[in-house]
Amino acid sequence: QIVSEILRLNEDPNVQGLALDLPESSYSSKVLNAVKPEKDVDGLSDVNLGRLVRGDAYDCLVSPTACAVLELLEDLDGKMVLLVGTDGALGASLHCLLQRRGATTASCQWKSRELQNKLHHADVVVVGSTKPDDVPVSWIKPGTTIINCSWDLLSGKHNYGQQNNHDAENAICSLAVAMRMQNMVKNTERWIMSQQFRKWDLHCLKLQPLSPVPSDIEISRAQSPKAVDVLAKEIGLLTDEIEIYGQTKAKVRLSLLERLKDQPDGKYVLVAGITPTPLGEGKSTVTIGLVQALTAHLNINSFACLRQPSQGPTFGVKGGAAGGGYAQVIPMEEFNLHLTGDIHAITAANNLLAAAIDARILHEGTQSDKALYNRLVPVVNGVRGFSPIQFARLRRLGINKTDPGTLTEEEINKFVRLDIDPSTITWQRVVDTNDRFLRKITVGQANTEKGFVRQAQFDIAVASEIMAILALTNSLEDMKERLGKMVVANDKKGEPVTAEDLGVTGALAVLMKDAIKPTLMQTLEGTPVFVHAGPFANIAHGNSSVLADKIALKLVGEKGFVVTEAGFGADIGMEKFFNIKCRASGLVPSVVVLVATVRALKMHGGGPNVTAGAPLKKEYTEENLQLVAHGCCNLQKQIQITQLFGVPVVVALNVFKTDSPAEVDLVCEIAKRSGAFDAVPCNHWSDGGRGAVKLAQAVEKAANQKNSFKYLYSLELPIVEKIRIIAQKVYGAQDIELSPAAQSQIDRYTRQGFGNLPICMAKTHLSLSHQPERKGVPTGFILPISDVRASIGAGFIYPLVGTMSTMPGLPTRPCFYDIDLDPVTEQVKGLF
């Protein structure tokens, strides 16, 4: 029981020290060593004793009783000190401290045959246990100093009664208490110091790149990652601020933000891209390569903040999102599969809400007001009361009563009837798998559902509004508020119905309480990475979480860098990052890194179509300066889009082995002529951080430039105007065209009070226009808005440009054909 209580107090962050006052028989090694060394104010654990013996005076806490003995003794040089009945931790501490003060020490038990002889030669006798009656005081030579620090004395139960030692005995009691308090003060000072920002003591991992470059999973497996608790300590995280998941992953608690609230933020860097090919251009790889270069090669604190990949693309076409080559997060299979279960938590929360909607419609359709009220507000132990979440609905209805028995029939009707219009339900069920046959489903076909049948659909889990909320929230309280605001349908009067109306907000927050904490991992070179959230980049903003960015900005320090990534091209991902995420976080970006590839520029210059899984045409594998020059129009346009926001831009040219030096030079020259602060070829995929050092240096210089960041539009503008500004200034459209359905929804959202939210355009990422086949920089087109929807909890309106699928499908030959598990070693094979 004692050990269990000690272990509980060890983990209590509000307890900075543990003092033990136990019966003498309870001071076993097991009990003493149960106390964490840093909380051991009695200095009795083996760790503290070892530090004392080693001479680590600052790191160790010394026994208060031993310190009290030393305090009473003045000149000890050359004197003989005998320790009688002083064993264990106290005896070891005394021997060490006395010898450092120049004394010669010896120890003896009361029943030892040599006791009389040793007492006769001792100048000082330190008594650690009660003197037996058969040991006469006459054995001690006259003038000997006797100090009694026995357990009985310290408990106030015993003294020897000799008048000349009475004062010393009382002094030991008082001094031991004072020294214990001194240890407590020392411990508290250490705790206060530990709460401050600490300089990183990061030990980076060495890379030995091979040529040709092996597969991503082979590279990942060849590197031995640091234990995550070691990494956490290196970057200044405290023991009680992490929750470890296995050897290489840990959740980081949000309490860190309060601890470091006065610490200045580091620099904030966004990695965006030009309009990509279907193969992707390597934004994640650039992000990882950049932080590896900054920290492992330039000794600058940096953090990468990435989205968690969905299982859908992992087993479908795209593969993972851990970076690639020698610039990736490790272990990459853990990064890409399950991680710490955040997406599963979102799936559970999303589907609980979906179930609540249909169940409520069913029960309202089959019960009277009285029956509904009796079930929604039941009598428990003879008492009927509203739950806290029901009070929120009552307040929203303008009913300021607390006694369920006082509601009128009209008030009961308003309270129990959500009157959801099934045709307006926008909340769908989700699953984290590419399953095209769930794009349209029918629910309620069982006889038990009493004829309530409706058409619905599944979305992929990362398209859930709960995922967007996770990425944009600033705290647990903020997340609960956002979850409650989620609009799931309209009632039959056209008013919004929320998750709070359904009474499910608290349950959703419970399911999400661990998912809100960012996950700590590391790069191939041992630099820190936060993996958190992963909103669908079409119908949501497609960025990792605000919380991960905020925590990382505190941890890197004022001169450090946090590098995060936008989804898709700069026209979609970067625009949403600035207008949505930066508004939610209040953070100001320092630099944009714009990723380009020769391959993608050739496509924009008129090259043939690029298809995932198909071999590249010769135009992409042979030098073709004309295609590159023509395609740089897309790069120039994306640079101009960045300049709309007043942020310096550095172009990172992700170099492939098929790129010629002339093509690389041409791109960099055009980029700099077009307003980029710098343009740098990068070889991090094949060389790791060393291949991105020039990029890191360019980013560091750009971050010191004048920054005149501004939003693209004011939130007070009408919804239509905000859409038009994005279409014209970012995409280059001549104008927009709203369908009747889109106009009707805009009118409804404006009437419902949602008109001041930012805009999150749902558009193809394969073109600046709404037509994927139009490459380069299309102009003169009219952008069609087919529909407009709202994520009120996340806090944005999302217009649909054309049709937008929220459930990907599997190709003929998905990635899962190559994925297998070795049943002996349990190693994942063939992931990428």
C-alpha atoms as one frame of an Amber mdcrd trajectory, in Angstrom:
protein
   0.000   0.000   0.000   2.855   2.379   0.815   4.552   1.702  -2.524   1.262
   2.167  -4.402   0.687   5.534  -2.737   4.269   6.593  -3.516   3.843   5.614
  -7.169   0.602   7.610  -7.348   2.273  10.702  -5.905   5.243  10.227  -8.250
   2.924  10.821 -11.207   1.082  13.769  -9.663   2.470  16.911 -11.369   1.308
  19.029  -8.422   3.571  17.148  -5.996   7.190  18.312  -6.177   8.627  16.322
  -3.264   7.933  13.239  -1.126   9.053  12.939   2.509   8.713   9.583   4.254
   7.786   9.375   7.959   7.263   5.657   8.472   7.934   3.020  11.144  11.589
   1.966  11.054  10.611  -1.483   9.782   9.009   0.083   6.689  12.210   1.687
   5.393  12.968  -1.130   2.989  14.929  -0.707  -0.227  11.721  -1.343  -2.171
   9.969   1.558  -0.449  12.906   3.971  -0.636  13.547   3.320  -4.319   9.866
   3.646  -5.192  10.239   7.410  -4.749  11.299   9.202  -7.945  14.854  10.523
  -7.381  13.785  14.053  -8.323  11.040  13.969  -5.643  13.156  12.235  -2.969
  13.588  15.084  -0.452  15.055  12.657   2.113  17.862  11.669  -0.295  17.443
   7.975   0.525  17.033   6.397  -2.931  19.896   4.519  -4.561  20.016   7.071
  -7.385  20.521  10.010  -5.019  23.103   8.081  -2.984  24.974   7.185  -6.163
  25.027  10.824  -7.262  26.283  11.859  -3.826  29.124   9.339  -3.938  29.996
  10.468  -7.480  30.147  14.088  -6.346  27.160  15.357  -8.357  26.220  17.869
  -5.668  23.761  19.776  -7.863  21.943  16.692  -9.142  21.521  14.901  -5.820
  19.407  15.446  -2.719  21.224  14.559   0.505  19.704  13.026   3.648  18.476
  15.897   5.877  19.616  14.017   9.007  23.129  13.572   7.579  23.248  17.279
   6.703  22.104  18.144  10.237  24.959  16.087  11.717  27.490  17.891   9.517
  25.973  21.257  10.446  26.633  20.580  14.152  30.220  19.474  13.652  32.722
  22.214  12.927  36.397  21.305  12.501  36.557  17.650  11.447  39.957  17.624
   9.763  41.923  14.605  11.060  39.284  13.542  13.575  37.994  10.023  14.024
  34.224   9.685  13.645  32.554   6.424  14.657  29.115   5.605  13.301  27.323
   3.222  15.669  24.152   1.477  14.570  24.010   3.690  11.489  23.222   1.527
   8.484  21.723   1.901   5.046  21.218   5.198   3.301  21.929   7.377   6.348
  25.215   5.577   7.070  26.344   5.795   3.434  25.543   9.519   3.310  27.400
  10.207   6.560  30.522   8.294   5.503  30.675  10.234   2.241  30.037  13.681
   3.727  32.344  13.216   6.747  35.265  12.014   4.632  34.865  15.030   2.323
  35.227  17.221   5.417  38.603  15.538   6.275  37.428  13.063   8.925  38.361
   9.412   9.198  35.271   7.279   9.562  34.514   3.853  10.898  31.294   2.034
  11.592  30.271  -0.511  14.154  27.196  -2.252  15.495  26.238  -2.117  19.182
  26.881  -5.840  19.630  30.309  -5.820  17.976  33.235  -7.138  20.052  35.305
  -4.164  18.883  32.792  -1.595  20.076  34.572  -0.659  23.330  37.932  -0.229
  21.608  36.481   1.853  18.793  34.518   4.056  21.177  37.702   4.697  23.137
  39.496   6.070  20.056  36.623   8.070  18.595  36.551  11.876  18.720  32.949
  11.933  17.547  30.284   9.245  17.930  27.196   9.369  15.746  24.472   7.078
  17.100  21.957   5.773  14.610  19.879   3.436  16.771  18.928   3.066  20.424
  21.835   2.224  22.786  21.375  -1.102  24.595  21.463  -0.954  28.384  24.485
  -3.301  28.542  26.731  -0.723  26.847  27.973   1.588  29.627  28.547   5.271
  28.933  32.001   4.880  30.529  33.214   3.172  27.347  33.156   6.539  25.668
  36.239   8.600  26.404  35.758  11.967  28.100  35.307  14.945  25.749  33.865
  12.871  22.933  31.095  14.571  20.986  28.006  12.371  20.825  25.313  13.027
  18.243  22.144  10.983  18.495  20.192  10.708  15.247  18.349   7.501  16.025
  14.888   6.931  14.626  13.386   6.965  18.141  14.878  10.387  18.812  13.645
  11.850  15.553  10.207  10.441  16.340  10.269  12.233  19.676  10.125   8.977
  21.613  13.538   8.706  23.267  16.669  10.433  24.438  19.567   9.238  26.493
  18.970  11.543  29.360  22.576  12.781  29.612  22.322  16.507  30.307  25.410
  17.422  28.276  23.917  15.861  25.103  20.332  17.077  25.507  20.846  20.297
  23.577  22.625  18.492  20.740  19.815  15.970  20.521  17.209  18.720  20.250
  19.394  20.485  17.684  19.500  17.376  15.491  15.683  17.203  15.507  15.294
  20.855  14.581  18.100  20.841  12.033  16.843  17.684  10.314  13.464  19.340
   9.830  15.135  22.515   8.545  17.378  20.566   6.147  14.392  18.675   4.821
  12.699  22.010   4.146  15.884  23.185   2.450  15.736  20.117   0.192  12.115
  20.945  -0.548  13.093  24.498  -1.528  15.880  23.129  -3.735  13.410  20.745
  -5.352  10.917  23.538  -5.960  13.598  25.757  -7.469  14.526  22.905  -9.807
  10.877  22.435 -10.707  10.497  26.145 -11.472  13.622  26.001 -13.657  12.318
  22.890 -15.428   9.149  24.759 -16.366  11.119  27.356 -18.313  12.187  26.957
 -21.915  15.344  24.847 -22.127  17.987  24.786 -24.801  17.762  21.613 -26.837
  20.321  18.909 -26.246  19.476  17.017 -29.410  21.602  14.104 -30.584  20.925
  13.651 -34.279  21.095  10.291 -36.017  23.688   9.703 -38.726  22.705   8.870
 -42.294  24.677   6.793 -44.772  22.776   7.250 -48.047  23.078   4.453 -50.592
  22.999   4.692 -54.367  20.742   3.663 -55.971  18.298   4.814 -53.295  16.478
   1.805 -51.736  12.713   1.712 -51.141  11.266   3.957 -48.453  10.512   1.091
 -46.106  14.039  -0.340 -46.494  15.530   3.066 -45.646  13.222   3.448 -42.668
  14.011   0.003 -41.328  17.768   0.478 -41.722  17.708   3.396 -39.257  17.377
   2.764 -35.514  15.145   5.507 -34.075  15.723   7.000 -30.652  13.336   5.998
 -27.884  10.606   8.619 -27.888  11.090   9.483 -24.205  14.738  10.276 -24.977
  13.704  12.527 -27.874  11.109  14.229 -25.659  13.704  15.005 -23.000  16.161
  16.322 -25.614  13.671  18.922 -26.843  12.626  20.097 -23.380   9.454  18.107
 -22.716   8.820  17.086 -19.120   8.088  13.513 -18.077   4.476  14.302 -17.177
   3.868  16.025 -20.535   4.069  12.891 -22.674   1.997   9.722 -22.954   4.097
   7.013 -24.581   2.664   4.711 -27.250   5.248   1.951 -27.765   8.906   2.818
 -28.343   8.696   5.512 -31.012   5.467   7.473 -30.561   4.083   9.635 -27.777
   1.144  11.949 -27.286   2.060  15.407 -25.982  -0.238  16.973 -23.417  -1.665
  20.427 -23.980  -0.523  21.555 -20.513   2.778  22.413 -22.191   1.173  25.481
 -23.765   0.368  26.879 -20.330   3.868  26.098 -19.046   5.572  27.904 -21.940
   2.973  30.631 -22.480   5.559  33.397 -21.986   8.112  31.800 -24.325   8.432
  33.701 -27.665   7.428  31.730 -30.761   9.870  30.589 -33.404   9.563  31.283
 -37.124   6.582  29.782 -38.974   7.253  28.237 -42.402   4.638  26.867 -44.813
   5.519  24.368 -47.543   3.132  24.675 -50.513   3.423  23.642 -54.155   2.654
  24.415 -57.749  -0.307  22.697 -59.408   0.778  19.042 -59.107   0.716  16.035
 -61.383  -1.345  13.064 -60.125   1.963  11.681 -58.783   2.500  14.547 -56.323
   5.593  16.738 -56.297   7.071  15.963 -52.883   5.857  18.602 -50.417   6.123
  16.184 -47.477   9.598  15.120 -48.570  10.699  18.762 -48.822   9.233  19.471
 -45.375  11.213  16.630 -43.804  14.384  17.377 -45.776  14.196  21.027 -44.692
  13.955  20.286 -40.960  16.700  17.667 -41.216  18.919  20.292 -42.853  18.065
  22.987 -40.305  18.596  20.880 -37.204  21.003  18.075 -38.093  23.288  20.159
 -40.338  22.872  23.833 -39.327  22.223  23.234 -35.606  19.005  25.286 -35.644
  16.033  24.018 -33.647  13.260  22.978 -36.001  10.048  20.989 -35.933   8.094
  19.437 -38.797   4.295  19.387 -38.410   2.569  16.912 -40.718  -0.899  15.500
 -41.275  -1.695  11.917 -40.358  -2.258   9.924 -43.566  -5.573   8.248 -44.246
  -5.735   4.484 -44.643  -7.653   5.054 -47.881  -4.740   6.367 -49.996  -2.272
   4.119 -48.143  -3.996   0.973 -49.464  -5.311   2.642 -52.613  -3.116   4.503
 -55.147  -1.109   7.269 -53.536   0.680   5.381 -50.804   1.809   7.028 -47.570
   2.637  10.554 -46.561   5.762  10.139 -44.438   8.031  11.783 -46.994  10.348
   9.607 -49.006  13.885   8.469 -49.672  16.278   9.859 -47.057  13.812  12.526
 -45.953  11.014  10.756 -44.123   9.383  10.163 -40.753  10.269   6.914 -39.019
   9.110   4.266 -38.400   7.243   4.907 -41.636   4.957   1.871 -41.329   3.711
   3.090 -37.936   3.275   6.599 -39.332   1.095   5.271 -42.160  -0.871   2.598
 -40.267  -3.146   3.490 -37.311  -0.523   5.685 -35.558  -2.127   6.467 -32.162
  -5.712   5.894 -33.286  -6.830   9.489 -33.901  -8.654   8.663 -37.145 -10.408
   5.759 -35.407 -11.557   8.163 -32.659 -12.916  10.548 -35.310 -14.699   7.662
 -37.041 -16.314   6.586 -33.757 -17.400  10.133 -32.870 -18.714  10.877 -36.356
 -20.757   7.689 -36.540 -22.155   8.135 -33.027 -23.570  11.464 -34.164 -24.924
   9.913 -37.382 -26.656   7.192 -35.353 -28.101   9.814 -32.990 -29.674  11.731
 -35.889 -31.555   8.768 -37.367 -32.531   7.417 -33.946 -33.983  10.790 -32.937
 -36.071  11.032 -36.123 -37.386   7.495 -35.507 -38.317   8.138 -31.868 -39.941
  11.503 -32.582 -41.979   9.855 -35.324 -43.309   7.097 -33.068 -43.857   8.791
 -29.674 -46.019  11.507 -28.165 -44.523  14.642 -26.607 -45.192  13.262 -23.124
 -43.559   9.906 -23.856 -40.535  11.606 -25.413 -40.183  13.964 -22.448 -40.413
  11.124 -19.930 -37.642   9.246 -21.722 -35.407  12.256 -22.412 -35.744  13.528
 -18.828 -36.293  10.337 -16.802 -36.922   9.977 -13.058 -33.777   8.585 -11.398
 -33.960   7.542  -7.742 -37.218   9.428  -7.413 -35.789  12.662  -8.840 -36.209
  14.118 -12.313 -33.530  16.505 -13.531 -32.073  17.911 -16.736 -28.558  16.862
 -17.708 -26.059  19.717 -18.154 -26.140  19.312 -21.935 -29.942  19.623 -21.936
 -29.643  23.001 -20.195 -27.747  24.228 -23.271 -30.716  23.342 -25.482 -33.158
  24.962 -23.045 -31.150  28.198 -23.102 -31.056  28.131 -26.893 -34.863  27.844
 -26.897 -35.155  30.750 -24.455 -36.484  28.521 -21.641 -34.849  29.622 -18.381
 -36.250  26.910 -16.113 -34.324  24.310 -14.123 -37.169  22.164 -12.757 -38.461
  19.671 -15.363 -41.859  19.696 -13.663 -42.478  23.372 -14.440 -42.318  23.263
 -18.246 -45.568  24.027 -20.071 -46.924  21.739 -22.779 -45.709  24.200 -25.408
 -42.219  24.305 -23.863 -42.122  20.514 -23.669 -43.039  20.325 -27.346 -40.262
  22.770 -28.305 -37.775  20.881 -26.137 -38.468  17.322 -27.354 -39.199  18.021
 -31.028 -36.148  18.662 -33.194 -38.407  18.096 -36.243 -35.443  17.244 -38.457
 -36.215  17.408 -42.166 -34.600  14.170 -43.471 -34.032  15.735 -46.904 -31.705
  18.325 -45.354 -29.422  15.960 -43.413 -25.823  16.789 -44.306 -24.120  14.589
 -41.708 -22.856  11.330 -43.238 -21.348   8.174 -41.832 -17.605   7.638 -42.424
 -15.077   4.856 -42.815 -11.317   5.169 -43.410 -11.262   2.942 -46.491 -11.644
   3.694 -50.189 -15.021   2.035 -50.798 -16.791   3.361 -53.871 -19.932   1.282
 -53.188 -20.662   3.362 -50.091 -20.959   6.574 -52.086 -24.724   6.095 -52.081
 -26.556   3.840 -49.611 -30.058   3.308 -48.216 -30.569   3.189 -44.446 -33.525
   1.932 -42.426 -34.499  -1.141 -44.455 -34.960  -3.412 -41.424 -38.526  -3.941
 -40.187 -37.508  -2.575 -36.773 -37.052   0.896 -38.279 -40.803   1.073 -38.973
 -40.571   2.311 -42.526 -38.108   5.114 -41.919 -35.994   4.675 -45.059 -33.782
   7.324 -46.602 -30.868   7.611 -48.978 -27.527   8.473 -47.436 -23.823   7.964
 -48.089 -20.461   7.249 -46.513 -17.539   9.674 -46.699 -13.923   8.785 -46.047
 -13.135   9.420 -42.362 -10.734  12.303 -42.994 -13.571  14.181 -44.740 -15.509
  14.337 -41.473 -16.075  17.818 -40.063 -14.759  16.453 -36.762 -11.357  16.035
 -38.429 -11.468  19.660 -39.604 -12.378  20.727 -36.065  -9.471  18.729 -34.633
  -7.117  20.560 -36.974  -8.452  24.046 -36.166  -9.164  23.867 -32.441  -7.075
  25.732 -29.851  -8.024  23.822 -26.697 -10.238  21.075 -25.284 -12.824  23.676
 -24.284 -12.761  25.201 -27.780 -13.135  21.721 -29.322 -16.210  20.983 -27.177
 -17.765  24.285 -28.238 -17.050  23.603 -31.923 -18.437  20.054 -31.697 -21.651
  21.429 -30.219 -22.004  23.976 -33.050 -21.847  21.377 -35.847 -24.972  21.716
 -37.993 -26.240  18.294 -39.077 -29.535  19.228 -40.748 -32.332  21.783 -40.807
 -35.677  21.421 -39.070 -38.943  21.687 -40.977 -38.969  25.455 -40.406 -35.540
  25.828 -42.044 -33.615  26.417 -38.820 -30.288  24.620 -38.190 -30.161  21.530
 -35.971 -26.855  21.059 -34.128 -25.016  18.292 -32.316 -25.771  20.175 -29.104
 -29.509  19.921 -29.843 -29.068  16.146 -30.048 -27.351  16.098 -26.642 -24.290
  14.289 -27.943 -21.590  16.973 -27.502 -20.147  15.606 -24.257 -19.929  12.079
 -25.637 -18.130  13.337 -28.753 -15.617  15.207 -26.592 -14.991  12.059 -24.540
 -14.226  10.083 -27.700 -11.873  12.854 -28.854 -10.079  13.598 -25.556  -6.884
  11.749 -26.535  -7.013  12.544 -30.242  -6.645  16.266 -29.454  -3.042  15.675
 -28.301  -0.381  15.833 -31.070   1.755  12.736 -31.670   5.545  13.080 -31.378
   7.727  11.131 -33.822  11.108  11.717 -35.489  12.797  12.043 -38.873  15.487
   9.726 -40.235  18.071  12.063 -38.703  16.427  12.085 -35.269  14.835  15.539
 -35.424  11.343  15.992 -33.934   8.068  15.753 -35.843   4.482  16.335 -34.792
   1.890  14.239 -36.625  -1.618  15.501 -36.010  -4.930  15.679 -37.848  -5.423
  15.168 -41.564  -8.435  16.960 -43.024  -9.496  16.135 -46.569  -7.823  18.835
 -48.641 -10.762  19.334 -51.006 -13.773  20.009 -48.789 -11.665  21.106 -45.791
  -8.512  23.157 -45.395  -6.106  20.205 -45.652  -3.565  21.342 -43.039  -2.207
  19.696 -39.908  -3.344  20.981 -36.528  -3.134  24.437 -34.990  -2.261  22.834
 -31.646   0.760  20.973 -33.051   2.028  24.199 -34.629   1.527  26.199 -31.426
   3.297  23.659 -29.224   6.158  23.292 -31.714   6.607  27.081 -31.980   7.109
  27.247 -28.205   9.498  24.284 -28.114  11.854  25.476 -30.879  12.461  28.837
 -29.193  12.658  32.305 -30.661  15.383  31.454 -33.203  13.924  28.103 -34.205
  11.663  27.096 -37.106   8.382  25.209 -37.389   7.781  23.838 -40.869   4.286
  22.711 -41.790   2.663  21.675 -45.036  -0.354  22.776 -47.086  -2.484  20.389
 -49.115  -2.318  20.328 -52.921  -1.172  23.424 -54.852  -0.712  26.903 -53.388
  -3.985  28.022 -54.998  -5.909  25.613 -52.743  -3.807  24.531 -49.769  -1.876
  27.732 -49.143  -4.892  29.999 -49.666  -6.895  27.949 -47.136  -3.954  27.864
 -44.733  -3.745  31.652 -44.679  -7.434  32.563 -44.792  -8.764  29.778 -42.543
  -6.034  28.252 -40.396  -4.129  31.464 -39.659  -7.380  33.180 -38.703  -8.174
  30.325 -36.291  -4.688  30.235 -34.762  -3.688  33.912 -34.851  -0.241  32.786
 -36.043   1.637  34.797 -38.678   3.683  32.926 -41.330   7.305  33.902 -41.893
   8.106  32.234 -45.236   6.430  30.141 -47.929   8.468  27.350 -49.509   6.965
  26.659 -52.931   7.769  23.154 -54.188   8.155  22.607 -57.924   9.442  19.785
 -60.116  10.702  19.825 -63.676   8.247  16.991 -64.357   5.196  19.033 -63.331
   6.408  22.144 -65.185   6.795  20.111 -68.381   3.199  18.937 -67.983   2.045
  22.568 -67.635   4.127  23.459 -70.675   2.140  21.095 -72.892   3.603  17.692
 -72.048   1.460  14.538 -72.297  -0.833  13.392 -69.499   0.764  11.889 -66.409
  -1.044   8.874 -64.940  -0.327   7.215 -61.604   1.060   3.716 -62.133   1.901
   4.256 -65.825   5.500   4.747 -67.071   6.486   8.358 -67.745   6.667   9.446
 -71.401  10.042  10.397 -72.859   9.204  14.119 -72.603   9.595  13.726 -68.835
  12.778  11.657 -68.841  14.738  13.562 -71.498  15.884  17.187 -71.546  13.274
  19.538 -73.018  13.950  23.187 -72.177  11.051  24.458 -74.270   8.466  22.493
 -72.283  10.062  23.656 -69.029  10.069  27.310 -70.117   6.425  27.183 -71.208
   5.387  25.388 -67.994   7.027  27.919 -65.706   3.927  30.077 -66.196   2.263
  27.950 -63.494   5.194  28.498 -61.144   5.071  32.240 -61.806   1.329  32.310
 -61.103   1.777  30.463 -57.781   4.524  32.914 -56.778   2.117  35.785 -57.543
  -0.583  34.119 -55.412   1.865  33.942 -52.494   2.720  37.618 -52.949  -0.990
  38.485 -52.551  -0.548  37.602 -48.884   2.668  39.620 -48.422   4.879  36.642
 -47.435   8.404  36.021 -48.837   8.564  32.926 -51.050  11.472  30.530 -51.593
  11.154  28.065 -54.475  12.382  24.536 -53.684  13.027  22.601 -56.887  12.670
  18.934 -55.983  15.323  17.414 -58.278  14.857  14.002 -59.924  17.704  12.030
 -61.469  16.181  12.549 -64.950  16.381  16.370 -64.630  19.231  17.932 -66.600
  21.409  20.718 -65.079  20.177  23.097 -67.789  16.529  22.439 -66.885  17.268
  22.979 -63.184  19.119  26.243 -63.831  16.340  27.505 -66.097  13.632  26.951
 -63.453  15.664  28.667 -60.715  16.435  31.636 -62.960  12.778  32.137 -63.980
  11.615  31.782 -60.361  13.962  34.498 -59.114  13.005  36.771 -62.019   9.344
  36.251 -61.093   9.702  37.585 -57.555  10.874  34.611 -55.501  13.292  35.580
 -52.717  15.415  32.617 -53.817  15.155  29.384 -55.786  17.164  26.347 -54.724
  17.630  22.860 -56.215  17.136  20.195 -53.498  18.501  16.645 -53.292  17.139
  15.621 -49.878  15.421  12.530 -51.325  18.786  10.994 -52.191  21.031  12.741
 -49.630  18.832  13.512 -46.610  19.213  16.825 -44.793  22.588  17.433 -46.395
  20.811  17.752 -49.752  18.589  20.573 -48.458  21.169  22.724 -46.638  21.050
  25.473 -49.287  17.269  25.506 -49.038  17.510  25.802 -45.240  19.936  28.714
 -45.548  17.636  30.464 -48.021  14.637  29.962 -45.714  16.586  31.334 -42.743
  17.495  34.469 -44.700  13.963  34.914 -46.067  12.502  34.613 -42.560  14.449
  37.739 -41.582  12.902  39.770 -44.391  10.139  42.293 -43.822   6.830  40.491
 -43.566   3.632  42.296 -44.494   1.203  39.375 -44.129  -2.437  40.149 -44.865
  -5.602  38.162 -45.475  -7.075  38.033 -48.955 -10.534  39.240 -47.912 -12.489
  40.641 -44.976 -14.870  38.253 -43.224 -17.548  40.947 -43.182 -17.912  40.760
 -46.978 -20.939  38.840 -48.322 -20.357  35.139 -49.026 -20.669  35.645 -52.792
 -18.074  38.435 -52.759 -15.565  36.315 -50.844 -16.004  33.470 -53.341 -15.538
  35.892 -56.245 -12.313  37.338 -54.784 -10.774  33.858 -54.479 -11.905  32.871
 -57.978 -10.583  36.008 -59.657  -7.452  36.838 -57.669  -6.226  33.312 -56.956
  -7.534  31.091 -59.756  -7.571  33.768 -62.472 -11.262  33.305 -63.331 -13.173
  35.988 -65.163 -16.133  35.578 -62.816 -18.216  33.001 -60.923 -21.565  31.439
 -61.790 -23.858  30.257 -58.987 -26.377  27.485 -59.539 -29.877  28.115 -58.095
 -29.093  25.562 -55.348 -25.872  27.382 -54.458 -27.614  30.767 -54.333 -30.389
  29.312 -52.164 -27.875  27.888 -49.694 -25.961  31.173 -49.540 -29.191  32.988
 -48.755 -30.031  30.433 -46.057 -26.591  30.583 -44.403 -26.662  34.373 -44.434
 -30.105  34.368 -42.820 -28.958  31.835 -40.208 -26.072  34.114 -39.197 -23.198
  32.231 -40.836 -22.287  34.867 -43.427 -19.118  36.039 -41.655 -17.244  32.740
 -41.932 -14.190  32.254 -44.187 -14.479  30.365 -47.465 -13.042  26.890 -48.112
 -13.236  26.174 -51.845 -13.789  22.545 -52.877 -12.092  22.362 -56.273  -9.883
  20.040 -58.282  -6.211  20.308 -57.360  -5.035  19.350 -60.857  -5.695  22.750
 -62.434  -5.986  26.399 -61.400  -9.414  26.198 -63.017 -12.293  23.813 -62.304
 -11.306  21.613 -65.265  -8.490  19.142 -64.400  -7.304  18.912 -68.017  -6.576
  22.664 -68.279  -2.918  23.006 -67.317  -0.597  25.986 -67.153  -2.463  29.199
 -66.296  -6.014  29.111 -67.701  -7.718  32.502 -68.151 -11.097  33.873 -69.174
 -13.091  31.014 -67.629 -16.263  31.261 -65.550 -15.992  29.286 -62.289 -19.211
  27.314 -61.720 -20.402  26.910 -58.111 -22.742  23.919 -58.084 -23.571  23.978
 -54.387 -22.534  25.626 -51.123 -22.274  23.793 -47.801 -21.187  24.730 -44.306
 -18.959  23.286 -41.599 -20.174  25.524 -38.783 -18.241  23.740 -36.028 -15.010
  23.912 -38.003 -15.921  27.469 -38.920 -16.062  27.771 -42.712 -18.378  27.755
 -45.726 -17.358  25.421 -48.538 -18.582  26.042 -52.083 -18.456  23.045 -54.422
 -16.835  23.769 -57.775 -18.384  21.102 -59.981 -18.870  17.672 -58.401 -16.569
  16.690 -55.545 -16.298  13.081 -54.388 -15.757  12.604 -50.665 -15.272   8.859
 -50.974 -12.355   7.703 -53.175 -12.511   4.340 -54.915  -9.991   1.556 -55.263
  -8.205   1.154 -58.626  -7.925  -2.148 -60.482  -4.624  -2.873 -58.774  -4.496
  -1.158 -55.373  -1.367  -0.819 -53.255  -2.550  -3.618 -50.982  -1.383  -6.227
 -53.530   2.185  -5.506 -52.446   1.620  -5.246 -48.689   2.247  -8.284 -46.509
   3.296  -9.280 -43.000   6.128 -11.636 -42.083   4.495 -13.944 -39.504   7.844
 -14.725 -37.839   9.364 -11.252 -37.466   6.017  -9.363 -37.614   7.638  -6.924
 -40.029   5.502  -5.147 -42.597   6.653  -5.842 -46.148   6.036  -4.035 -49.424
   4.413  -0.939 -47.965   6.272   1.401 -50.376
